[in-house]
Amino acid sequence: MEIVDFLFQFAIILITTKLLGIILRKLGFPQVLGFIIAGVLIGPAIWGLIFNLNGYQLFPISSGDTNPYLKAFAEVGVIFVMFTAGLETDLSEIKNTGFVALLIALAGVLLPLGGGTLLGYLFLRDAGIYSWLFVGVIMTATSVGITVEVLRELGKLQTKVGTIIMSAAIIDDVIGVMVLSIVLTIAGANGSVSVVSSYINKNGNAFISIAWILAFFVFAIGTGIGISKLFKYMEKRNPYTRRIPIWSIAVCFLYSFIAQKIFGVADITGAYIAGLVLSTNHASAKYVDRKVSISSYTIFAPIFFANIGMQITFKGFDLSVLWFAIAFVVMAIAMKIIGCGLTAKCFGYSDRDSLRIGVGMIARGEVALIVTQKGLYGGLIDAKYLTLTILLVLVSSVIAPIILKLLYKNSDRLPLDGQLDGGRIEQNT
């Protein structure tokens, strides 16, 4: 393929993702669903099936598996998405909510992980334990973006329940990314093999693999302390200059490279940790986030999510896949509500507040899609099962706001979106 052909395809991808994103947003769904649907429509599953004339396609577009340009842009897209997720993480909120949010997040990871693994065993008997485990890994991800918007609209974002939901979701993502890295590393499905980890762990011992992963986090945090101080110095001398976003992106790419090539950890983990490191400088982190988001959500992220849609195939899709999809969605939602809600109840939250916390954690979004794509590239899941994650994102994005609004019905609205009211902030409603 000549690069000029890809430029034409590039234009079509941007046009369709933007149009479908606007339509889905107006209907109350996340934009990323529009990006994915655009990918399905213009990809081999729909367009390639309809306009395949004796082997000649009028618009010959293919997924990132066979299109090197598309794969490269999609990979940068997922790196940017995870990097901005790290930049937007407020570590001070995690510190303030502390132990309770940590245990709620742990329950919100372990129960879906266990339930998903069981489901994988029941529906994918011949796939092997790593594929069963990966089904659970997909369920662990939480997307708090939709929940935050609903709580903000209701004026409950800065209540005790709202803060717990946000903090638990942040910790949930951190733990989920770690679990993903462990599973991909042990299964040898990272897409590329770390020369260093292969030398250290020649026999593929699981305990050594986990220890090497933990070594990455020690390295990332230790190095991150120095990087954070360096950025504080640069921010003090040259605040809000273009050099800060440029250096930040360089740190992101270096962390991604070191994570995968040296420690055998998924590159998206490195990008996420880089964002966490830079998030400690709140002023510059917000500035960098705005600058990176321009490139990310204008070009790279739409291509990444469209590429997911292009990999969807209806080949082999039968009644068994449909039943698997339904069971997957039900299990993923139920395990989050039960795990997070019961844990909150154990710490003295009322029945209604516990249910609010559980429901607030059920929404899935970008991270679940990213995890699924990584498993697809690693051979842990077949392309026909991409529909499971997309259906989960769709259903959870619809029901989470509806149930939350019902749970807060007849509840007093916090004035000025949770700001001070006579020197007092509502703590529990």
C-alpha positions as a Markdown table, in Angstrom:
| # | Residue | x | y | z |
|---|---|---|---|---|
| 1 | Met | 0.0 | 0.0 | 0.0 |
| 2 | Glu | 1.3 | 3.5 | -0.9 |
| 3 | Ile | 1.1 | 6.1 | 1.8 |
| 4 | Val | -1.1 | 8.3 | -0.4 |
| 5 | Asp | -3.7 | 5.5 | -0.3 |
| 6 | Phe | -3.6 | 5.5 | 3.4 |
| 7 | Leu | -4.1 | 9.3 | 3.5 |
| 8 | Phe | -7.4 | 8.8 | 1.7 |
| 9 | Gln | -8.4 | 6.0 | 4.1 |
| 10 | Phe | -7.2 | 8.3 | 7.0 |
| 11 | Ala | -9.6 | 11.0 | 5.8 |
| 12 | Ile | -12.5 | 8.6 | 5.6 |
| 13 | Ile | -11.8 | 7.2 | 9.1 |
| 14 | Leu | -11.7 | 10.8 | 10.6 |
| 15 | Ile | -14.9 | 11.8 | 8.8 |
| 16 | Thr | -16.9 | 8.7 | 9.8 |
| 17 | Thr | -15.7 | 8.6 | 13.4 |
| 18 | Lys | -16.5 | 12.2 | 13.9 |
| 19 | Leu | -20.0 | 12.0 | 12.4 |
| 20 | Leu | -20.9 | 8.8 | 14.3 |
| 21 | Gly | -19.3 | 10.2 | 17.5 |
| 22 | Ile | -21.5 | 13.3 | 17.3 |
| 23 | Ile | -24.6 | 11.2 | 16.7 |
| 24 | Leu | -23.9 | 8.8 | 19.6 |
| 25 | Arg | -23.1 | 11.7 | 21.9 |
| 26 | Lys | -26.4 | 13.4 | 21.1 |
| 27 | Leu | -28.2 | 10.1 | 21.8 |
| 28 | Gly | -26.5 | 10.0 | 25.3 |
| 29 | Phe | -23.8 | 7.4 | 24.6 |
| 30 | Pro | -20.0 | 7.7 | 24.8 |
| 31 | Gln | -18.4 | 9.0 | 21.7 |
| 32 | Val | -16.0 | 6.0 | 21.6 |
| 33 | Leu | -19.0 | 3.8 | 20.7 |
| 34 | Gly | -19.5 | 6.0 | 17.6 |
| 35 | Phe | -15.8 | 5.6 | 16.7 |
| 36 | Ile | -16.1 | 1.8 | 17.0 |
| 37 | Ile | -19.4 | 1.6 | 15.0 |
| 38 | Ala | -17.7 | 3.7 | 12.3 |
| 39 | Gly | -14.9 | 1.2 | 12.2 |
| 40 | Val | -17.4 | -1.7 | 11.8 |
| 41 | Leu | -19.2 | 0.1 | 9.0 |
| 42 | Ile | -16.1 | 1.0 | 6.9 |
| 43 | Gly | -14.1 | -2.2 | 7.8 |
| 44 | Pro | -14.0 | -5.6 | 6.3 |
| 45 | Ala | -17.1 | -6.8 | 8.3 |
| 46 | Ile | -19.6 | -4.5 | 6.5 |
| 47 | Trp | -18.1 | -2.4 | 3.7 |
| 48 | Gly | -15.7 | -5.1 | 2.6 |
| 49 | Leu | -18.5 | -7.7 | 2.6 |
| 50 | Ile | -20.9 | -5.6 | 0.5 |
| 51 | Phe | -18.4 | -4.0 | -1.9 |
| 52 | Asn | -16.2 | -7.0 | -2.6 |
| 53 | Leu | -16.6 | -7.4 | -6.4 |
| 54 | Asn | -14.7 | -10.5 | -7.5 |
| 55 | Gly | -12.0 | -9.9 | -5.0 |
| 56 | Tyr | -11.8 | -6.1 | -5.7 |
| 57 | Gln | -12.9 | -3.8 | -3.0 |
| 58 | Leu | -14.1 | -0.3 | -3.9 |
| 59 | Phe | -12.7 | 1.0 | -0.7 |
| 60 | Pro | -9.9 | -1.4 | 0.3 |
| 61 | Ile | -9.6 | -0.8 | 4.0 |
| 62 | Ser | -8.2 | -3.4 | 6.4 |
| 63 | Ser | -7.6 | -3.6 | 10.1 |
| 64 | Gly | -4.4 | -2.8 | 11.9 |
| 65 | Asp | -3.4 | -6.4 | 11.7 |
| 66 | Thr | -2.7 | -6.1 | 8.0 |
| 67 | Asn | -2.3 | -2.3 | 7.6 |
| 68 | Pro | 1.1 | -1.2 | 9.1 |
| 69 | Tyr | 0.3 | 2.5 | 8.9 |
| 70 | Leu | -3.0 | 2.1 | 10.6 |
| 71 | Lys | -1.5 | -0.2 | 13.3 |
| 72 | Ala | 1.2 | 2.4 | 14.1 |
| 73 | Phe | -1.4 | 5.3 | 14.4 |
| 74 | Ala | -3.7 | 3.0 | 16.5 |
| 75 | Glu | -0.8 | 2.1 | 18.8 |
| 76 | Val | 0.1 | 5.8 | 19.4 |
| 77 | Gly | -3.6 | 6.4 | 20.0 |
| 78 | Val | -3.9 | 3.8 | 22.8 |
| 79 | Ile | -0.6 | 5.1 | 24.4 |
| 80 | Phe | -2.0 | 8.6 | 24.4 |
| 81 | Val | -5.4 | 7.5 | 25.8 |
| 82 | Met | -3.7 | 5.7 | 28.7 |
| 83 | Phe | -1.2 | 8.6 | 29.3 |
| 84 | Thr | -4.0 | 11.1 | 29.6 |
| 85 | Ala | -5.9 | 8.8 | 31.9 |
| 86 | Gly | -2.8 | 8.8 | 34.2 |
| 87 | Leu | -2.5 | 12.6 | 33.9 |
| 88 | Glu | -6.1 | 13.1 | 35.0 |
| 89 | Thr | -5.6 | 10.9 | 38.1 |
| 90 | Asp | -5.7 | 12.8 | 41.3 |
| 91 | Leu | -3.5 | 10.9 | 43.7 |
| 92 | Ser | -4.5 | 13.2 | 46.6 |
| 93 | Glu | -8.0 | 11.9 | 46.4 |
| 94 | Ile | -6.8 | 8.4 | 46.7 |
| 95 | Lys | -4.8 | 9.4 | 49.8 |
| 96 | Asn | -7.8 | 11.2 | 51.3 |
| 97 | Thr | -10.3 | 8.3 | 50.9 |
| 98 | Gly | -7.5 | 5.8 | 51.8 |
| 99 | Phe | -8.2 | 2.3 | 53.0 |
| 100 | Val | -11.9 | 2.2 | 52.3 |
| 101 | Ala | -11.6 | 3.1 | 48.6 |
| 102 | Leu | -8.7 | 0.6 | 48.3 |
| 103 | Leu | -10.8 | -2.3 | 49.6 |
| 104 | Ile | -13.8 | -1.3 | 47.4 |
| 105 | Ala | -11.5 | -1.2 | 44.4 |
| 106 | Leu | -10.0 | -4.5 | 45.3 |
| 107 | Ala | -13.4 | -6.1 | 45.6 |
| 108 | Gly | -14.4 | -4.5 | 42.3 |
| 109 | Val | -11.4 | -6.2 | 40.6 |
| 110 | Leu | -11.3 | -9.6 | 42.3 |
| 111 | Leu | -15.0 | -10.5 | 42.0 |
| 112 | Pro | -15.3 | -9.7 | 38.3 |
| 113 | Leu | -11.9 | -11.4 | 37.7 |
| 114 | Gly | -13.2 | -14.6 | 39.4 |
| 115 | Gly | -16.6 | -14.4 | 37.8 |
| 116 | Gly | -15.1 | -13.7 | 34.3 |
| 117 | Thr | -12.6 | -16.6 | 34.7 |
| 118 | Leu | -15.5 | -19.0 | 35.5 |
| 119 | Leu | -17.5 | -17.7 | 32.6 |
| 120 | Gly | -14.4 | -18.2 | 30.3 |
| 121 | Tyr | -14.1 | -21.7 | 31.5 |
| 122 | Leu | -17.7 | -22.5 | 30.8 |
| 123 | Phe | -17.8 | -21.0 | 27.3 |
| 124 | Leu | -14.2 | -21.4 | 26.1 |
| 125 | Arg | -13.3 | -24.9 | 27.4 |
| 126 | Asp | -10.7 | -25.5 | 24.8 |
| 127 | Ala | -9.0 | -22.1 | 24.9 |
| 128 | Gly | -6.9 | -22.7 | 28.0 |
| 129 | Ile | -6.5 | -21.1 | 31.4 |
| 130 | Tyr | -5.0 | -17.8 | 30.1 |
| 131 | Ser | -7.9 | -17.1 | 27.9 |
| 132 | Trp | -10.3 | -17.9 | 30.7 |
| 133 | Leu | -8.4 | -15.6 | 33.0 |
| 134 | Phe | -8.4 | -12.9 | 30.3 |
| 135 | Val | -12.2 | -12.9 | 30.2 |
| 136 | Gly | -12.1 | -11.9 | 33.8 |
| 137 | Val | -9.4 | -9.3 | 33.2 |
| 138 | Ile | -11.7 | -7.5 | 30.7 |
| 139 | Met | -14.4 | -7.3 | 33.4 |
| 140 | Thr | -12.1 | -5.6 | 35.9 |
| 141 | Ala | -11.9 | -2.2 | 34.1 |
| 142 | Thr | -14.1 | 0.7 | 35.3 |
| 143 | Ser | -14.8 | 3.9 | 33.4 |
| 144 | Val | -15.9 | 6.5 | 35.8 |
| 145 | Gly | -16.3 | 9.3 | 33.2 |
| 146 | Ile | -20.1 | 8.7 | 32.7 |
| 147 | Thr | -20.7 | 8.3 | 36.4 |
| 148 | Val | -18.8 | 11.6 | 37.1 |
| 149 | Glu | -21.0 | 13.5 | 34.6 |
| 150 | Val | -24.2 | 12.1 | 36.2 |
| 151 | Leu | -23.0 | 12.9 | 39.8 |
| 152 | Arg | -22.0 | 16.4 | 38.6 |
| 153 | Glu | -25.4 | 16.9 | 37.1 |
| 154 | Leu | -27.1 | 15.8 | 40.3 |
| 155 | Gly | -24.9 | 17.9 | 42.4 |
| 156 | Lys | -23.4 | 14.9 | 44.2 |
| 157 | Leu | -19.9 | 14.8 | 42.8 |
| 158 | Gln | -18.2 | 16.1 | 46.0 |
| 159 | Thr | -20.3 | 14.2 | 48.5 |
| 160 | Lys | -18.7 | 11.3 | 50.4 |
| 161 | Val | -20.2 | 8.8 | 48.1 |
| 162 | Gly | -19.1 | 10.7 | 45.0 |
| 163 | Thr | -15.5 | 10.9 | 46.3 |
| 164 | Ile | -15.4 | 7.2 | 47.2 |
| 165 | Ile | -16.6 | 6.3 | 43.7 |
| 166 | Met | -14.0 | 8.4 | 41.9 |
| 167 | Ser | -11.2 | 7.2 | 44.2 |
| 168 | Ala | -12.2 | 3.6 | 44.0 |
| 169 | Ala | -12.4 | 3.8 | 40.2 |
| 170 | Ile | -8.9 | 5.3 | 40.0 |
| 171 | Ile | -7.4 | 2.6 | 42.2 |
| 172 | Asp | -9.5 | 0.0 | 40.2 |
| 173 | Asp | -7.8 | 1.1 | 37.0 |
| 174 | Val | -4.3 | 0.9 | 38.5 |
| 175 | Ile | -4.9 | -2.6 | 39.8 |
| 176 | Gly | -6.6 | -3.6 | 36.6 |
| 177 | Val | -3.6 | -2.5 | 34.5 |
| 178 | Met | -1.3 | -4.4 | 36.8 |
| 179 | Val | -3.4 | -7.6 | 36.5 |
| 180 | Leu | -3.4 | -7.2 | 32.7 |
| 181 | Ser | 0.4 | -6.9 | 32.6 |
| 182 | Ile | 0.7 | -10.0 | 34.8 |
| 183 | Val | -1.6 | -12.1 | 32.6 |
| 184 | Leu | 0.0 | -10.9 | 29.4 |
| 185 | Thr | 3.5 | -11.5 | 30.7 |
| 186 | Ile | 2.8 | -15.0 | 32.1 |
| 187 | Ala | 0.9 | -16.0 | 28.9 |
| 188 | Gly | 3.7 | -14.6 | 26.7 |
| 189 | Ala | 1.2 | -12.4 | 24.9 |
| 190 | Asn | 2.7 | -9.0 | 25.1 |
| 191 | Gly | 3.3 | -8.8 | 21.4 |
| 192 | Ser | 7.0 | -8.6 | 21.8 |
| 193 | Val | 9.4 | -10.5 | 24.1 |
| 194 | Ser | 11.6 | -8.6 | 26.5 |
| 195 | Val | 15.2 | -9.7 | 26.0 |
| 196 | Val | 16.1 | -8.9 | 29.6 |
| 197 | Ser | 13.1 | -10.9 | 31.1 |
| 198 | Ser | 13.8 | -13.8 | 28.7 |
| 199 | Tyr | 17.4 | -13.9 | 29.9 |
| 200 | Ile | 16.4 | -13.7 | 33.6 |
| 201 | Asn | 13.5 | -16.1 | 33.3 |
| 202 | Lys | 14.5 | -18.7 | 30.7 |
| 203 | Asn | 12.0 | -21.3 | 31.9 |
| 204 | Gly | 9.0 | -18.9 | 32.1 |
| 205 | Asn | 8.5 | -19.3 | 35.9 |
| 206 | Ala | 5.3 | -17.4 | 36.9 |
| 207 | Phe | 6.7 | -16.2 | 40.2 |
| 208 | Ile | 9.8 | -14.7 | 38.5 |
| 209 | Ser | 7.6 | -13.1 | 35.9 |
| 210 | Ile | 5.5 | -11.4 | 38.7 |
| 211 | Ala | 8.6 | -10.3 | 40.5 |
| 212 | Trp | 10.0 | -8.8 | 37.4 |
| 213 | Ile | 6.8 | -6.9 | 36.8 |
| 214 | Leu | 6.9 | -5.6 | 40.4 |
| 215 | Ala | 10.5 | -4.5 | 39.7 |
| 216 | Phe | 9.2 | -2.4 | 36.9 |
| 217 | Phe | 6.9 | -0.5 | 39.3 |
| 218 | Val | 9.7 | 0.0 | 41.7 |
| 219 | Phe | 11.9 | 1.4 | 38.9 |
| 220 | Ala | 9.0 | 3.5 | 37.5 |
| 221 | Ile | 8.2 | 5.0 | 40.9 |
| 222 | Gly | 11.9 | 5.6 | 41.9 |
| 223 | Thr | 12.6 | 7.2 | 38.5 |
| 224 | Gly | 9.3 | 9.1 | 38.7 |
| 225 | Ile | 10.3 | 10.9 | 41.9 |
| 226 | Gly | 13.3 | 12.4 | 40.1 |
| 227 | Ile | 11.3 | 13.2 | 37.0 |
| 228 | Ser | 8.6 | 14.8 | 39.1 |
| 229 | Lys | 11.1 | 17.1 | 40.8 |
| 230 | Leu | 12.7 | 17.9 | 37.4 |
| 231 | Phe | 9.3 | 18.9 | 36.0 |
| 232 | Lys | 8.5 | 21.0 | 39.1 |
| 233 | Tyr | 11.8 | 22.9 | 38.4 |
| 234 | Met | 10.9 | 23.4 | 34.7 |
| 235 | Glu | 7.4 | 24.5 | 35.6 |
| 236 | Lys | 8.8 | 27.1 | 38.0 |
| 237 | Arg | 11.2 | 28.5 | 35.5 |
| 238 | Asn | 9.1 | 28.2 | 32.3 |
| 239 | Pro | 5.4 | 27.7 | 33.1 |
| 240 | Tyr | 3.0 | 26.9 | 30.3 |
| 241 | Thr | 5.5 | 26.7 | 27.6 |
| 242 | Arg | 5.5 | 24.1 | 24.7 |
| 243 | Arg | 8.6 | 22.4 | 25.9 |
| 244 | Ile | 6.7 | 20.9 | 28.9 |
| 245 | Pro | 4.2 | 18.9 | 26.8 |
| 246 | Ile | 7.1 | 17.9 | 24.5 |
| 247 | Trp | 9.2 | 16.6 | 27.4 |
| 248 | Ser | 6.1 | 14.9 | 28.9 |
| 249 | Ile | 5.3 | 13.0 | 25.7 |
| 250 | Ala | 8.9 | 11.9 | 25.5 |
| 251 | Val | 8.7 | 10.6 | 29.1 |
| 252 | Cys | 5.5 | 8.7 | 28.1 |
| 253 | Phe | 7.1 | 7.0 | 25.1 |
| 254 | Leu | 10.2 | 6.1 | 27.1 |
| 255 | Tyr | 8.2 | 4.6 | 29.9 |
| 256 | Ser | 6.2 | 2.6 | 27.3 |
| 257 | Phe | 9.4 | 1.4 | 25.6 |
| 258 | Ile | 11.1 | 0.5 | 28.9 |
| 259 | Ala | 8.0 | -1.3 | 30.2 |
| 260 | Gln | 7.6 | -3.6 | 27.3 |
| 261 | Lys | 11.2 | -4.1 | 26.0 |
| 262 | Ile | 13.0 | -4.4 | 29.3 |
| 263 | Phe | 10.5 | -5.5 | 31.8 |
| 264 | Gly | 8.0 | -7.4 | 29.6 |
| 265 | Val | 5.2 | -5.3 | 30.9 |
| 266 | Ala | 2.4 | -4.0 | 28.5 |
| 267 | Asp | 3.4 | -0.7 | 26.9 |
| 268 | Ile | 0.1 | 0.9 | 27.9 |
| 269 | Thr | 1.1 | 0.2 | 31.6 |
| 270 | Gly | 4.2 | 2.3 | 31.0 |
| 271 | Ala | 2.2 | 5.1 | 29.5 |
| 272 | Tyr | -0.3 | 5.1 | 32.4 |
| 273 | Ile | 2.4 | 5.1 | 35.0 |
| 274 | Ala | 4.1 | 8.0 | 33.2 |
| 275 | Gly | 0.9 | 9.9 | 33.4 |
| 276 | Leu | 0.6 | 9.2 | 37.1 |
| 277 | Val | 4.1 | 10.4 | 37.7 |
| 278 | Leu | 3.5 | 13.7 | 35.9 |
| 279 | Ser | 0.1 | 14.1 | 37.6 |
| 280 | Thr | 1.8 | 15.0 | 40.8 |
| 281 | Asn | 2.5 | 18.4 | 39.3 |
| 282 | His | -1.1 | 19.5 | 39.1 |
| 283 | Ala | -0.8 | 22.8 | 37.2 |
| 284 | Ser | 1.5 | 21.4 | 34.5 |
| 285 | Ala | -0.4 | 18.1 | 34.4 |
| 286 | Lys | -3.6 | 19.9 | 33.4 |
| 287 | Tyr | -1.7 | 22.0 | 30.8 |
| 288 | Val | -0.1 | 18.9 | 29.3 |
| 289 | Asp | -3.4 | 17.0 | 29.4 |
| 290 | Arg | -5.0 | 19.8 | 27.3 |
| 291 | Lys | -2.2 | 19.8 | 24.8 |
| 292 | Val | -2.0 | 16.0 | 24.4 |
| 293 | Ser | -5.7 | 15.7 | 24.2 |
| 294 | Ile | -5.8 | 17.9 | 21.1 |
| 295 | Ser | -3.6 | 15.4 | 19.2 |
| 296 | Ser | -5.1 | 12.3 | 20.9 |
| 297 | Tyr | -8.8 | 12.9 | 20.5 |
| 298 | Thr | -8.4 | 14.7 | 17.1 |
| 299 | Ile | -6.4 | 12.1 | 15.3 |
| 300 | Phe | -4.9 | 9.1 | 17.2 |
| 301 | Ala | -7.7 | 8.0 | 19.5 |
| 302 | Pro | -10.4 | 7.9 | 16.8 |
| 303 | Ile | -8.1 | 5.8 | 14.7 |
| 304 | Phe | -7.5 | 3.4 | 17.6 |
| 305 | Phe | -11.2 | 2.9 | 18.4 |
| 306 | Ala | -12.1 | 2.7 | 14.7 |
| 307 | Asn | -9.4 | 0.0 | 14.3 |
| 308 | Ile | -11.1 | -2.0 | 17.0 |
| 309 | Gly | -14.3 | -1.8 | 15.0 |
| 310 | Met | -12.4 | -2.9 | 11.9 |
| 311 | Gln | -11.3 | -6.1 | 13.6 |
| 312 | Ile | -14.9 | -7.1 | 14.4 |
| 313 | Thr | -15.9 | -10.0 | 12.3 |
| 314 | Phe | -19.2 | -11.8 | 12.0 |
| 315 | Lys | -17.5 | -15.0 | 10.9 |
| 316 | Gly | -18.2 | -17.7 | 13.4 |
| 317 | Phe | -20.8 | -15.6 | 15.2 |
| 318 | Asp | -23.5 | -18.0 | 16.3 |
| 319 | Leu | -26.0 | -18.6 | 19.0 |
| 320 | Ser | -23.3 | -19.8 | 21.4 |
| 321 | Val | -21.4 | -16.4 | 21.0 |
| 322 | Leu | -24.7 | -14.6 | 21.6 |
| 323 | Trp | -25.4 | -16.5 | 24.9 |
| 324 | Phe | -21.8 | -15.9 | 25.9 |
| 325 | Ala | -22.2 | -12.1 | 25.3 |
| 326 | Ile | -25.4 | -12.0 | 27.4 |
| 327 | Ala | -23.9 | -13.9 | 30.2 |
| 328 | Phe | -20.7 | -11.8 | 30.0 |
| 329 | Val | -22.6 | -8.5 | 30.4 |
| 330 | Val | -24.8 | -9.8 | 33.2 |
| 331 | Met | -21.8 | -11.2 | 35.1 |
| 332 | Ala | -19.7 | -8.1 | 34.6 |
| 333 | Ile | -22.4 | -5.7 | 35.9 |
| 334 | Ala | -23.5 | -8.0 | 38.8 |
| 335 | Met | -19.9 | -8.6 | 40.1 |
| 336 | Lys | -19.2 | -4.9 | 40.3 |
| 337 | Ile | -22.4 | -4.1 | 42.1 |
| 338 | Ile | -22.0 | -7.0 | 44.6 |
| 339 | Gly | -18.2 | -6.6 | 45.1 |
| 340 | Cys | -18.1 | -2.8 | 45.6 |
| 341 | Gly | -21.6 | -2.5 | 47.2 |
| 342 | Leu | -21.1 | -5.2 | 49.8 |
| 343 | Thr | -17.6 | -3.8 | 50.7 |
| 344 | Ala | -19.1 | -0.3 | 51.2 |
| 345 | Lys | -21.8 | -1.8 | 53.4 |
| 346 | Cys | -19.2 | -3.5 | 55.6 |
| 347 | Phe | -17.8 | -0.1 | 56.3 |
| 348 | Gly | -21.0 | 1.3 | 57.6 |
| 349 | Tyr | -22.6 | 2.9 | 54.5 |
| 350 | Ser | -26.3 | 2.7 | 54.2 |
| 351 | Asp | -28.0 | 0.3 | 51.9 |
| 352 | Arg | -28.8 | 3.0 | 49.4 |
| 353 | Asp | -25.3 | 4.5 | 49.5 |
| 354 | Ser | -23.8 | 1.1 | 49.1 |
| 355 | Leu | -25.9 | 0.5 | 46.1 |
| 356 | Arg | -25.0 | 3.9 | 44.7 |
| 357 | Ile | -21.3 | 3.0 | 45.0 |
| 358 | Gly | -21.8 | -0.4 | 43.4 |
| 359 | Val | -23.8 | 1.1 | 40.5 |
| 360 | Gly | -21.3 | 3.9 | 40.1 |
| 361 | Met | -18.6 | 1.4 | 39.4 |
| 362 | Ile | -20.3 | -0.7 | 36.7 |
| 363 | Ala | -19.7 | 1.6 | 33.7 |
| 364 | Arg | -17.1 | 0.4 | 31.2 |
| 365 | Gly | -15.3 | 2.4 | 28.5 |
| 366 | Glu | -11.9 | 2.9 | 26.9 |
| 367 | Val | -9.9 | 0.8 | 29.3 |
| 368 | Ala | -12.1 | -2.3 | 28.7 |
| 369 | Leu | -11.7 | -1.8 | 25.0 |
| 370 | Ile | -8.0 | -1.3 | 25.3 |
| 371 | Val | -7.6 | -4.5 | 27.4 |
| 372 | Thr | -9.6 | -6.5 | 24.8 |
| 373 | Gln | -7.5 | -5.2 | 21.9 |
| 374 | Lys | -4.3 | -6.2 | 23.7 |
| 375 | Gly | -5.7 | -9.7 | 24.3 |
| 376 | Leu | -6.7 | -9.9 | 20.6 |
| 377 | Tyr | -3.2 | -9.0 | 19.5 |
| 378 | Gly | -1.7 | -11.5 | 22.0 |
| 379 | Gly | -3.9 | -14.3 | 20.8 |
| 380 | Leu | -5.8 | -14.7 | 24.0 |
| 381 | Ile | -9.2 | -14.1 | 22.5 |
| 382 | Asp | -10.8 | -14.5 | 19.1 |
| 383 | Ala | -11.9 | -11.4 | 17.1 |
| 384 | Lys | -15.5 | -12.6 | 17.1 |
| 385 | Tyr | -15.6 | -12.0 | 20.9 |
| 386 | Leu | -14.9 | -8.3 | 20.5 |
| 387 | Thr | -18.6 | -7.9 | 20.4 |
| 388 | Leu | -18.7 | -8.9 | 24.1 |
| 389 | Thr | -16.8 | -5.9 | 25.3 |
| 390 | Ile | -18.6 | -3.5 | 22.9 |
| 391 | Leu | -22.0 | -4.8 | 24.2 |
| 392 | Leu | -20.8 | -4.4 | 27.8 |
| 393 | Val | -19.7 | -0.8 | 27.1 |
| 394 | Leu | -23.0 | 0.0 | 25.5 |
| 395 | Val | -25.3 | -1.6 | 28.1 |
| 396 | Ser | -23.3 | -0.3 | 31.2 |
| 397 | Ser | -23.2 | 3.2 | 29.7 |
| 398 | Val | -26.9 | 3.2 | 29.3 |
| 399 | Ile | -28.0 | 1.6 | 32.6 |
| 400 | Ala | -25.5 | 3.3 | 35.0 |
| 401 | Pro | -26.9 | 6.8 | 34.6 |
| 402 | Ile | -30.5 | 5.6 | 34.7 |
| 403 | Ile | -30.1 | 3.6 | 37.9 |
| 404 | Leu | -28.0 | 6.4 | 39.6 |
| 405 | Lys | -30.6 | 9.0 | 38.8 |
| 406 | Leu | -33.3 | 6.7 | 40.3 |
| 407 | Leu | -31.2 | 6.1 | 43.4 |
| 408 | Tyr | -30.8 | 9.8 | 43.9 |
| 409 | Lys | -34.5 | 10.6 | 43.2 |
| 410 | Asn | -36.0 | 12.9 | 45.8 |
| 411 | Ser | -32.5 | 13.5 | 47.2 |
| 412 | Asp | -31.5 | 17.1 | 48.0 |
| 413 | Arg | -29.3 | 18.6 | 45.3 |
| 414 | Leu | -26.0 | 19.9 | 46.6 |
| 415 | Pro | -25.8 | 23.7 | 45.7 |
| 416 | Leu | -23.2 | 24.9 | 43.2 |
| 417 | Asp | -22.2 | 21.4 | 42.2 |
| 418 | Gly | -21.1 | 20.3 | 45.6 |
| 419 | Gln | -19.4 | 23.5 | 46.7 |
| 420 | Leu | -19.6 | 25.1 | 50.1 |
| 421 | Asp | -23.1 | 25.8 | 51.5 |
| 422 | Gly | -22.7 | 28.0 | 54.6 |
| 423 | Gly | -19.3 | 26.5 | 55.4 |
| 424 | Arg | -20.6 | 22.9 | 55.2 |
| 425 | Ile | -20.3 | 20.2 | 52.6 |
| 426 | Glu | -22.8 | 17.5 | 52.4 |
| 427 | Gln | -21.1 | 14.3 | 53.5 |
| 428 | Asn | -23.6 | 11.5 | 53.0 |
| 429 | Thr | -27.0 | 11.4 | 51.4 |
